[in-house]
Amino acid sequence: YGIEKFIEKCKESVWRYRNEWEKLTERMAYWLDMKNAYATMTNDYIETLWWIFKETEKRKLLYEGYKVLPWCPRCGTALSTHEVSQGYRKVKEESIYIRFKVKSKDSEWQNTSILVWTTTPWTLPSNAALAINSDIEYVCVPDPEEENHWLVLGKKNFEILLGKGFFPETYKNLPAFQIDSFSGREMVGLEYEPLYPDNAPYKVYAADFVSAEEGTGVVHIAPAYGEDDMRLGKAEKLPILSLVDEEGKMLKPGYKWNGMFIKDADPLIVEGLRQRKLLFKTEPYEHDYPFCWRCDSPLMYYAKTSWWLKTTAVKQKMIAENKKINWHPEYLKEGRFGEWLKDLRDWAISRERYWGTPLPIWRCGACKNYSVIGSYDELKKKTLKSGNKYFVMRHGFAEHNSHDIASSNIENDNYKLLPKGKKEIAKTAAKLKKEKIDLIFSSDFLRTKETAAAVADIIGIPKENIFFDARLRDVNVGIFDAKPDEEYHRYFSSNLEKFSKAPPNGENLTDLKNRLMRFLYEMEEKYKERNILIITHEYPTWLIQAGAKGLTDEEAVILKGKKKDFIGTGQMMKLDFIPLSHNQNFVLDPHRPYIDKILLKCEKCGGEMKRINGVCDVWFDSGAMPFAQNHYPFDFAQGKPFANKKLEYPADYICEAIDQTRGWFYTLLADAILLGRKAPYRNVLSLGLVLDANGQKMSKSKGNIVLPIDLMNKYGADAVRWYFYTINQPWDEKLFKESDVQAVLRRFILIFWNCFTYWKIYGRAAGSRTSYGSPTSIINKWLLARFNQVALEATKMLDNYDVVSTGRLLENFVIEDISHWYIRRIREKMKNPNSKEAKEINAVLGKVIMETAKILAPFTPFISEMMYQEMNPSSPRLRSARESVHLENYPVVGKTLSAASKKLLKDMEVTRDIVSKALEVRTKFGIRVRQPIASLKIKSQISPASPRQSRGRANLKNNKELLELIKGEVNVKEIIFDKNIKEEIELDTMITQELREEGILRDLIRQIQDIRKKEGRKPNEMLEFFMATDEKGKNFIVKYAKEFKKSINAKSIIVRSVLEGGYDVKVGEFVFLIKSEK
């Protein structure tokens, strides 16, 4: 397939998924600057990564080492410790206990085997030694399976295995002559027989990593496959037997398992040991095993030469900086993240991959010296060069130039130089004399040939040193040949389009650039130390300069600028050319395989340096984003476009999943500290995983995955967002149920929208406005005070990153305070929209809804914006200068509440408490709320048990407005303060006939209001009502006609015995047929 095709496919994938990401980001209303979003594959980003590498090398924090590291046999690359930490999961495997026979002439060790436990049978063919702990006590006991044979293992381990039943019960009381106890020191230096024949000496060595808590107290050592093993191997100069290849296949000819994958080979290796009577026991073993986070393949530990960042050298600095970071939840600082930093290891930074940031390290083939490159400029300086110097010249002024005619077809080539052009050439040629031109390469058009001949004659170049090349011809304009230049230019919407669009029978500018650059690279290969003049046309001069610099199409357009011609006729310019790492269109591209072709000159011996094959760990890329997204430090240097730009560092806030404590959170900190910087972020909010309703991870294979975009399309993004903001703390796991999102929509989003809709409907009637001076009504004063209280609390909570409490506070405010309390209390007053009260209510409610929408905008951006647009100057309802709610200032309500506001809020709290208790009594006695009752008694005596509440109740005695609120909400005729009642409140539950009829009337009014809604009537619309009922019903209507007529907004009420059509309504013992007309 080829690396180049693969790399291009990778790029396509990046842009494809970037588009998907942008669509989802926009749908969820996630505020990002997507036009300037960084991508880790861009040239600027990679250059910053190279700079970081250079800086770490300067600080002696970059080194090459042969170490055992986690290796993915499927991906064919190493992984860093933080990558490995993301892929652990529980597995159950067969562990084995095997006999290693002691090889000794000492009679004490005759017929003895050392018992060893391992979970990785595939490593046994690479065994090079056994390790014991010299401070542990060991025992030698009879082998229960083999007569006259003995087993050696740790004493503690023996007791554990005895308890598991690995040895007979009788071994609990072995006689002294059958059990020998000794120190591990006595075993050091013992030789043993290899499991698989080899000439190497196999001995027992002491190691402090051997434990008496697990296994047998003896560890099998395979230096190629374990960190501890490798350390011991280096210390004792053990052979490194690597009998597994990079694909995880066994390399041991002559065995059945040769060529098999390690995990597949395990059973065959175990069976072979059993047949040779070396297998003592097998045991299922459950443990955490690492799998590749990319492909889910089991990892293996493998000895490889790799490049490392010495993070252990800056470990203490990382720990110190972590203490300054504000973590949410707090326990992560010293817990998951802090513990990770304490156990920090060096970072294996190189990967044996094709796609990724190439390691900027070149090694000399002769002296093995290496060089780390920190910028593209440094790369150019150190690139092996041909020594050629290039000059590009445009032909002199010719006949077609005088008529502004395009000429690109060689078959119609009959345009000669004019005298003006010859003078231009002579002037330029005089300047060229000092450049000592060796060779002239020219386009094969008549005007360029004439130019080449004239220049050669003046500067003294023989004819044999003049060459003509079709690749230097002008751009092929196709059907526009021999036509005015302007027609060709008008064919394109811009100069940029010329790179992708070709005229019929012609070529685009990318085609032109590519043939020019193929010519230039051929010159570079063919000639050394020559001064070469290239004579061509205007567009080729422009495009060869762009190609030599490796410019993108957009950059090439900027290079040309707005001037008509890039270069004048007969003019010449230098062409600074050094071979670049470029893609197939000669655009700078530092990726493989292009970068692999760039050779450097060794500064030490002058030899040829080739780039090492590795690419960077992708987590290094992501950790560098505070610097690389801004092309730091390059765009900050003098003369660069962002010379005065300030690096926004550190970030105030970052947010990611909790597993990123060993991913992005860590690599951000590591990259920064390696550069000698402070922590790159001040505050971290960590997010828990979203699981299914049963607590299982979501995956396509399990069929339990839920796509966010589907949820948003079904319930709206605001409902999905609000679910996550309020369901539980951000860092807690979420057991996702779709019904919870549906509940959020009904419970909060729609209620807030209904509040707004109510204001909008009644606001029109009352003359929509949000300014009415200082409110006079206590309910309006309270709503404003309560909003200010909520805004203060919400601000404080958000400043402390307490998102959940903020969300729940705002939800309670909208549902309980605005919808259930305030709007319910002002409905009657809004029925007369022209009243002073209605206008004041409209202003207050409108203001509160608007200000609440502003606070909610970061949480529920869509509904907040919809409300804002309905209320903004275009209505003109609210006078505001902002285009969007998201451009508004966050509501500022002062630092504290006034004393009057605090008192009002306390009084209303008591009021609502009384109402709540009274309604509980109603429910207890089965009295519906629309049924009026005679009286409510409130205990006026201050109780020592609850002085604050009882004092608050007593204070209500003289507050008529609050008492009226209680009357209306509880539906009671009279409130009596009585210090002698036992409970806090008492209701008179006796329903008189008059009260009963009043309750029936209220039920009838409510049902008629429902009919008005069904028919789509406006609240203030006057209607004529026709009612059919019996004599008893007529008398009831007549009795309450005045109140009834006013309540249903009726012009008139006509009662008949018979009525055609209408709505059947039954209230109490009355039955009505009701119909309305305008």
Secondary structure, DSSP 8 states (H G I E B T S, - for coil): --HHHHHHHHHHHHHHHHHHHHHHHHHTT----GGG---TTSHHHHHHHHHHHHHHHHTT-EEEEEEEEEEETTTTEE--HHHHTTSEEEEEEEEEEEEEEEE-SSGGGTTEEEEEEES-GGGGGG--EEEE-TTSEEEEEE-TTSTT-EEEEEHHHHHHHHHTTSS-GGGGG--GGG-EEEEGGGGTT-EE--SS--SS--EEEE-TT--SSSTTSEEEE-GGG-HHHHHHHHHHT------B-TTSBB--TTSTTTTSBHHHHHHHHHHHHHHTT-EEEEEEEEEEEEB-TTT--B-EEEEEEEEEE-GGGGHHHHHHHHTTSEEESTHHHHTHHHHHHHT---EE-EE--SSS-B--EEEETTT--EEE--SHHHHHHHB-----EEEEEE---BHHHHTTB----GGG----B-HHHHHHHHHHHHHHGGG---EEEE-SSHHHHHHHHHHHHHHT--GGGEEE-GGGS----GGGTTSBHHHHHHTSSSTGGGGT---TTS--HHHHHHHHHHHHHHHHHH-SS-EEEEEE-HHHHHHHHHHHHT--HHHHHHHHTTSS-SS-TT-EEEE------B-TTS-B--STTTGGG--EE-TTTS-EEEE-S-EE-HHHHHHTHHHHTTTTTGGGSTTSTTTT-----SEEEEEEEGGGGGTHHHHHHHHHHHTT---SEEEEEEE--EE-TTS-B--TTTT----HHHHHHHH-HHHHHHHHHHSS-TTS-EE--HHHHHHHIIIIIHHHHHHHHHHHHHHHHH---S--SS--SHHHHHHHHHHHHHHHHHHHHHHTT-HHHHHHHHHHIIIIIIIIIIIHHHHHHHTSTTSHHHHHHHHHHHHHHHHHHHHHTTTSHHHHHHHHHHHSTTTTSS----SSGGGS------SS--HHHHHHHHHHHHHHHHHHHHHHHHHHHT--TTS-EEEEEE--S--SSSHHHHHHHHHGGG-HHHHHHHHHHHTEEEEEE-TT-SSSEEE-----HHHHHHHHHHHHHHHHHHHHHHTT--TT--EEEEEE--HHHHHHHHHTHHHHHHHTTEEEEEEES--SS-EEEEETTEEEEEEEE-
